[in-house]
Amino acid sequence: MDFIDEQGFRANVGIILTDGHGRVLIAGRAGRGGWQFPQGGIQPEESTEDALFRELREEVGLEPTDVEVVGSTEGWLRYRLPDRYIRRERRPLCIGQKQRWFLLHMQ
């Protein structure tokens, strides 16, 4: 279960992975169209960094020793979901996401 804060924002980490040659990894969404950077929710009691490395392992198959963290956003970047995507019957209510993005360089 992902962490949703008291304001209704789901905590999430995003990963921008580079190989040092000007290329970045973007991934296709399984079962859906579109492309995105690897990302995923933060579980309750999980640190942002723990979530980063869990998602890196789950979505890309890399371990912390395979990458160097180059930088990250200083705080949370928030966005609200369009009204049609808010699942009002679910609790806790999620109205959007707050994300911390990390730039990683493959070793």
N, C-alpha and C positions, 0 to 999 in steps of 0.2 A: 504494500500500500504506500503510495506517495504522500509526502507531507504537503498539506494545504494549510496556509497560515490563517490567522484570525480575520484577515481582510478578504480571503477567498482566492488567493493566488497560489498555484501549485509551484513548488520549488523544483528547479530543473537545472541541469548542467548541459552546456553545449561544448563540443570539441571541434576545433579547427586543427587538423593534422597536416603538417607540411613535411616534405622530404628534403628541404634545403635547396632544391633546384627550381623553385618557383611554382611547384605543383602542390595542390591541396586535394584532400580526399573529400569527395561528395558521394553520397550513397543513395541508391534507389530505395524507395519505401517498399517493404515486402507486402505484396498483395494489393498495392495501390500505385497509382501513377505519381510522378513527381520525384524530386531530388531534395536532399537536405544534408546538412552536416550531422554526424552522429550526436545524439543527445538523449537525455532521459531524466526521469524524475528522481528526486532525492527522497530516500526513505526516512521515516521518523527516527531520530537519534543517530542519523548518519551524517558525518561531516561532508562539506562540499567536496573536499579532496578525495574522501573515500568514495563518494558517488562518482566522481570523475574517473577514477581508476576502475571501479566496477563496470561502468558503462563502456570504458575503453576495452575491457576484457570481453564483455558480453557482445558488443556490437562490432568490434574490429578484430578481436582476438589477440590484442597486444597486452603485454604486461608493463608495469611501471618502469622496469629496467630497460624497456625497448624505446622509451621516449624521454625527452627533456622538456620540462614545463618552461616555456619561454616567457609567458605572461598571462594575465587574466584581467577581466574587467574588475574595477575596484569595488563596485557594489552590484546591486541587483538591477537588471534591466527588466522592466515590467511591460506587459501588454495585456489588454482586455480581449477576450474572445468576442467575436460577433455574436449578437444576441441569439441567433438561430442555433449556435453550437453550445449554448449553456444548458446543461442537463439539470433542470430545476428540481427534479425529483430526487437527486442524489444528495447525500450528506456525508461529509461537509460539502457545501456548495462551492464549486470552482468557477470563478468568473474570468480567470486568465492565468498567465504564467509569470513567474519572476525567474530570471535566468542569470547565471554566472557563466561566462564564456571563457574558455581556456585555449591558448595557442600552444600546441605541442610540436616539437621537432623530433622526427624519427632518428634514433641513434644509428 
